[in-house]
């Protein structure tokens, strides 16, 4: 086990420090925005801005990596993200925060690409599942710990912004000092949305739907928890409980999708998430107990968070042998676009109907996902056992992002020699 992780130990340490800072910032900013009397729509745009930047990063950041290399790109984007974290505390203007948040999203898209392409190259087919499992565990646990850090200081003070900046800055140190060789430049692929839709309509549409829900939750979940629970510690507990429950739900739902039609498991999981969303709407509307709201929040995370990996696994069941990287990049881009729109719709609904409309929105999106999946199940059968991969393999590939070529028409031909160098 130690031998397997040794080539990526420095990188995993950087990941832990980086995501600790990102988890802190992700909860801190909506909470501080609420305390500064930003409107629900302004906070929604703040969340959308991050995912707009992230989507642009998926398209453009790989060319930076190809030009200057993984280590230089990593340290440059860490430096920018760290600076922006501090700038939020200095300029309390919604429009400026939107720009800052988009810049952060762009940087983190690039950082994830460096991290995940490095992990892919430094692991073999036999060890890749284990390495990415460790990476996923670090991701979820550290982000949860970062969210809990919001409770150690008053969000109105400067200290939490400084702490987030320090953590993001320190993430560059292990990568900058590692002796492990950097991976090869990212693979160039062309994303073909129509082709991806033809081979896996449920996978592509489901990824957009998951983006709508997750973008709204990450952007406005702290606002919901802050208004309902009334203190920052409760916000941290609420958000962390959803994430932990989402991690717990990955394994049983993933294993079930290996044994049954993945679309059926998707329908079941989306139904559970929709029921939890309606429950949260009603519980908060009629002032249910804190324990009831937390139990419903855990149920929401348990069923909602595994949906993206199920969509990826379903898509990979239909992808040609050399199309996994293209499919993974296309699904992530679809997710990012959905996540950019979700907070805008949810915040507008919250402005009209109150904070409880956040989970009414997620419930409706999950219901629409169920309807589309059931419709597709009536039109086509599940893949044969020979055609199907495993959930673990798909979860690994779902995290892989390649350079997305945006020049010319979507097609198969490679880029001209030297492009992006």
C-alpha positions in Angstrom: 0.0 0.0 0.0 2.8 2.5 1.0 4.7 1.5 -2.2 1.6 2.3 -4.3 1.1 5.7 -2.7 4.8 6.7 -2.5 5.0 8.2 -6.1 2.0 10.5 -5.3 2.5 11.1 -1.6 3.6 14.7 -2.0 0.7 15.4 -4.4 -1.8 13.9 -2.0 -0.4 16.1 0.8 -0.9 19.1 -1.4 -4.4 18.0 -2.2 -5.3 17.7 1.5 -4.0 21.2 2.3 -5.5 22.7 -0.9 -9.0 21.3 -0.3 -8.9 22.2 3.4 -8.6 25.8 2.3 -11.2 25.4 -0.5 -13.7 23.8 1.8 -13.3 26.6 4.3 -13.8 29.2 1.6 -16.7 27.5 0.0 -18.8 27.8 3.2 -17.3 31.0 4.4 -18.2 33.2 1.4 -22.0 32.5 1.3 -22.1 33.0 5.1 -20.2 36.3 5.0 -22.3 37.4 2.0 -25.5 36.8 4.0 -24.1 38.7 7.0 -23.2 41.6 4.6 -26.9 41.6 3.4 -26.2 40.4 -0.1 -29.5 39.4 -1.6 -30.3 35.7 -2.4 -29.9 36.5 -6.1 -26.5 38.1 -5.5 -25.4 35.1 -3.5 -26.7 32.8 -6.3 -24.7 34.7 -8.9 -21.7 34.3 -6.6 -22.1 30.6 -6.7 -22.7 30.5 -10.5 -19.6 32.6 -11.0 -17.4 29.9 -9.5 -18.8 27.3 -11.9 -18.6 29.6 -14.9 -14.9 30.0 -14.1 -14.6 26.3 -13.6 -16.2 25.6 -17.0 -13.8 28.0 -18.6 -11.0 26.4 -16.8 -12.0 23.0 -18.2 -11.7 24.6 -21.7 -8.6 26.8 -21.3 -6.5 25.8 -18.3 -5.1 22.6 -20.0 -3.4 24.8 -22.6 -1.5 26.6 -19.8 -0.5 23.3 -18.4 0.8 22.2 -21.8 2.7 25.4 -22.2 4.5 25.7 -18.9 4.2 22.2 -17.3 2.3 20.8 -14.4 4.4 22.1 -11.6 4.6 25.7 -12.8 0.9 25.8 -13.7 0.1 24.4 -10.2 2.1 26.9 -8.3 0.8 29.8 -10.5 -2.8 28.9 -10.0 -2.3 28.3 -6.2 -0.8 31.8 -6.0 -3.7 33.4 -7.8 -6.3 31.5 -5.8 -4.6 32.4 -2.5 -4.5 36.1 -3.4 -8.2 36.1 -4.4 -9.1 34.5 -1.1 -7.6 37.5 0.8 -9.1 40.0 -1.7 -12.6 38.9 -0.8 -12.1 40.3 2.7 -10.8 43.6 1.4 -13.5 44.5 -1.1 -17.0 43.7 0.0 -18.8 44.5 -3.3 -21.0 41.8 -4.8 -19.9 42.5 -8.4 -16.3 42.3 -7.5 -16.8 39.1 -5.6 -18.4 37.6 -8.7 -15.2 38.2 -10.6 -13.1 36.9 -7.8 -15.2 33.7 -7.5 -15.0 33.1 -11.3 -11.2 33.5 -11.1 -11.1 31.0 -8.2 -13.2 28.5 -10.2 -10.9 28.8 -13.2 -7.8 28.2 -10.9 -9.4 25.2 -9.2 -10.3 23.6 -12.6 -6.7 23.8 -13.5 -5.6 22.5 -10.2 -7.9 19.5 -10.4 -6.5 18.8 -13.8 -2.9 18.8 -12.6 -3.8 16.6 -9.6 -5.9 14.1 -11.5 -3.7 13.7 -14.6 -0.7 13.3 -12.3 -2.5 10.6 -10.3 -3.6 8.9 -13.5 -0.1 8.7 -14.9 1.6 7.6 -11.6 -0.8 4.7 -11.1 -1.2 1.5 -13.1 -4.4 -0.2 -14.2 -4.0 -2.5 -11.1 -3.5 0.4 -8.6 -5.5 3.2 -10.1 -8.8 2.3 -8.3 -7.0 2.2 -5.0 -5.2 5.5 -5.6 -8.3 7.3 -6.6 -10.2 5.8 -3.7 -7.6 7.4 -1.4 -7.9 10.6 -3.3 -11.7 10.6 -3.0 -11.5 9.9 0.7 -9.1 12.8 1.2 -11.3 15.0 -0.9 -14.5 14.4 1.1 -12.9 14.3 4.6 -10.8 17.3 4.1 -13.5 19.4 2.5 -15.7 18.5 5.5 -12.9 19.5 7.9 -12.6 22.8 6.0 -16.3 23.5 6.4 -16.0 22.9 10.1 -13.2 25.5 10.3 -15.8 28.2 9.7 -16.9 27.7 13.4 -13.5 28.6 14.9 -13.8 32.4 14.3 -16.4 35.1 13.5 -17.0 35.2 9.7 -17.2 39.0 10.0 -13.5 39.1 11.0 -10.4 38.8 8.7 -8.9 35.7 10.3 -10.9 33.1 8.4 -10.1 34.6 5.0 -6.4 34.7 6.0 -6.5 31.1 7.1 -8.1 30.0 3.8 -5.3 31.9 1.9 -2.6 30.4 4.0 -3.8 26.9 3.4 -4.1 27.3 -0.3 -0.6 28.9 -0.5 0.9 26.0 1.5 -0.5 23.5 -0.9 2.1 24.5 -3.5 5.1 23.5 -1.2 4.9 19.7 -1.5 4.4 19.8 -5.3 7.2 22.4 -5.8 9.7 20.3 -3.8 8.7 16.8 -5.0 11.3 14.7 -6.8 8.6 12.7 -8.6 8.7 13.5 -12.3 5.8 15.5 -13.6 3.4 13.7 -16.0 3.2 14.1 -19.7 1.1 17.0 -21.1 -2.7 16.5 -21.0 -4.3 14.5 -23.9 -6.1 16.5 -26.4 -9.7 15.4 -27.2 -12.6 17.0 -29.0 -15.9 17.0 -27.1 -18.9 15.9 -29.3 -22.0 16.7 -27.3 -24.4 15.2 -29.8 -22.4 12.1 -30.1 -22.3 11.8 -26.3 -26.1 12.4 -26.1 -26.7 9.7 -28.8 -24.7 7.0 -27.0 -25.9 7.9 -23.5 -28.8 10.4 -23.2 -29.3 9.6 -19.5 -25.6 10.0 -18.7 -25.4 13.4 -20.3 -28.7 14.8 -19.2 -28.2 13.4 -15.8 -24.8 15.1 -15.5 -26.5 18.5 -16.3 -29.2 17.8 -13.7 -26.7 16.8 -11.1 -24.8 20.1 -11.9 -28.0 22.1 -11.4 -28.6 20.5 -8.0 -25.0 20.5 -6.8 -24.3 24.1 -7.9 -27.4 25.3 -6.1 -26.6 23.3 -3.0 -23.0 24.4 -2.6 -23.8 28.0 -3.4 -26.9 28.4 -1.3 -26.9 25.5 1.2 -25.0 27.6 3.7 -27.6 30.4 3.3 -30.4 27.9 4.0 -28.7 26.5 7.0 -27.8 29.9 8.4 -31.3 31.3 8.2 -32.9 28.1 9.6 -30.3 27.3 12.3 -29.1 30.8 13.1 -25.4 30.3 13.8 -22.2 29.5 11.9 -21.5 26.2 13.8 -24.9 24.9 12.7 -24.1 25.8 9.1 -20.8 23.9 9.3 -22.6 20.8 10.8 -25.3 21.0 8.2 -23.0 21.1 5.2 -20.6 18.6 6.6 -23.3 16.1 7.3 -24.5 16.2 3.7 -21.0 15.6 2.4 -20.3 12.7 4.8 -23.6 11.1 4.0 -22.8 11.5 0.3 -19.6 9.7 0.8 -21.3 6.8 2.6 -23.9 6.5 -0.2 -21.3 6.0 -2.9 -20.4 2.4 -2.2 -23.9 0.7 -1.8 -25.5 2.6 -4.7 -22.4 2.0 -6.9 -22.4 -1.7 -6.1 -26.1 -1.9 -6.8 -25.6 -0.2 -10.2 -23.1 -3.0 -11.1 -25.8 -5.6 -10.6 -28.9 -3.9 -12.0 -29.8 -1.5 -14.7 -27.9 1.6 -13.7 -30.8 3.8 -14.8 -33.0 2.0 -12.3 -30.5 2.7 -9.5 -30.4 6.3 -10.7 -34.2 6.5 -10.5 -34.2 5.1 -6.9 -31.4 7.5 -5.8 -33.0 10.5 -7.4 -36.3 9.5 -5.8 -34.7 9.4 -2.4 -33.0 12.8 -3.0 -36.3 14.3 -4.2 -38.2 13.0 -1.2 -35.5 14.5 1.1 -35.7 17.8 -0.8 -39.5 18.0 -0.4 -39.0 17.0 3.3 -36.5 19.8 3.9 -38.8 22.3 2.2 -41.7 21.3 4.5 -39.6 20.8 7.6 -38.1 24.3 7.3 -41.4 25.9 6.3 -43.2 24.5 9.4 -40.3 24.9 11.8 -39.5 21.3 12.4 -36.8 20.3 15.0 -33.2 20.7 14.2 -32.7 16.9 14.4 -35.4 16.4 11.8 -33.7 18.9 9.4 -30.3 17.3 9.9 -31.8 13.8 9.3 -33.3 15.0 6.1 -30.1 16.7 5.1 -28.2 13.4 5.6 -30.8 11.6 3.5 -30.4 14.2 0.8 -26.6 13.8 0.7 -26.9 10.0 0.8 -28.9 9.8 -2.4 -28.0 12.9 -4.3 -24.2 12.9 -4.2 -23.6 9.5 -5.8 -25.7 10.4 -8.8 -22.9 11.9 -10.9 -20.8 8.7 -10.6 -23.8 6.6 -11.6 -24.3 8.8 -14.7 -20.6 8.4 -15.5 -20.7 4.6 -15.0 -23.8 4.4 -17.3 -22.1 6.5 -20.0 -19.0 4.4 -19.9 -21.1 1.2 -20.5 -21.8 2.7 -23.9 -18.5 4.3 -24.8 -16.2 2.9 -27.4 -12.9 1.5 -26.1 -10.9 4.7 -26.9 -13.6 7.2 -25.8 -13.4 7.1 -22.0 -11.4 10.3 -21.6 -13.5 12.2 -24.1 -16.7 11.0 -22.3 -15.3 11.9 -18.9 -14.3 15.4 -20.0 -17.7 15.9 -21.7 -19.6 14.9 -18.6 -17.6 17.1 -16.4 -18.2 20.1 -18.8 -21.9 19.3 -18.8 -21.9 19.2 -15.0 -20.1 22.5 -14.8 -22.6 24.2 -17.2 -25.5 22.9 -15.1 -23.8 24.0 -11.9 -23.4 27.5 -13.3 -27.1 27.8 -14.0 -28.4 26.1 -10.9 -27.6 28.8 -8.4 -29.2 31.5 -10.6 -32.5 29.6 -10.8 -32.6 28.6 -7.2 -31.7 32.1 -5.9 -34.4 33.6 -8.0 -36.9 31.2 -6.5 -35.6 31.9 -3.0 -36.0 35.6 -3.6 -39.6 35.1 -4.4 -40.6 32.3 -2.1 -38.1 32.3 0.7 -35.2 30.1 1.7 -37.2 26.9 1.7 -37.4 27.1 -2.1 -33.8 25.9 -2.4 -34.8 22.3 -1.7 -38.0 22.6 -3.6 -35.8 23.4 -6.6 -33.5 20.4 -6.1 -36.6 18.1 -5.6 -38.1 19.2 -8.9 -34.8 18.7 -10.8 -34.5 15.2 -9.4 -38.1 14.4 -10.4 -37.4 15.6 -13.9 -34.3 13.3 -13.9 -36.5 10.4 -12.9 -39.0 11.1 -15.6 -36.3 11.2 -18.3 -34.6 8.1 -17.1 -37.9 6.1 -17.0 -38.7 7.4 -20.5 -35.3 6.1 -21.8 -35.7 2.8 -20.0 -38.9 2.2 -22.1 -37.0 2.9 -25.3 -33.8 0.8 -24.8 -32.6 -2.2 -22.8 -29.7 -2.2 -20.4 -26.2 -3.1 -21.8 -25.2 -6.8 -21.7 -22.7 -8.0 -19.1 -19.9 -8.0 -21.7 -20.6 -4.3 -22.5 -20.7 -3.1 -18.9 -17.8 -1.9 -16.9 -17.8 -1.5 -13.1 -18.8 1.4 -11.0 -15.2 1.7 -9.5 -13.7 1.9 -13.0 -16.2 4.6 -14.0 -15.7 6.6 -10.9 -12.0 6.7 -11.7 -12.5 7.8 -15.3 -15.2 10.3 -14.3 -12.5 12.3 -12.6 -10.3 12.4 -15.7 -10.1 15.7 -17.6 -8.2 16.2 -20.8 -7.5 19.2 -22.9 -10.7 20.1 -24.7 -10.2 21.4 -28.2 -12.5 24.2 -29.0 -11.1 25.1 -32.5 -13.1 24.2 -35.6 -15.9 21.7 -35.6 -16.3 18.8 -33.2 -14.5 15.9 -34.9 -11.9 13.2 -34.7 -8.8 14.7 -36.2 -6.0 15.8 -33.9 -4.8 19.3 -33.5 -2.0 20.6 -35.7 1.5 19.8 -34.5 2.8 22.1 -31.8 -0.6 23.6 -30.9 -0.6 24.7 -27.3 3.1 24.2 -26.9 
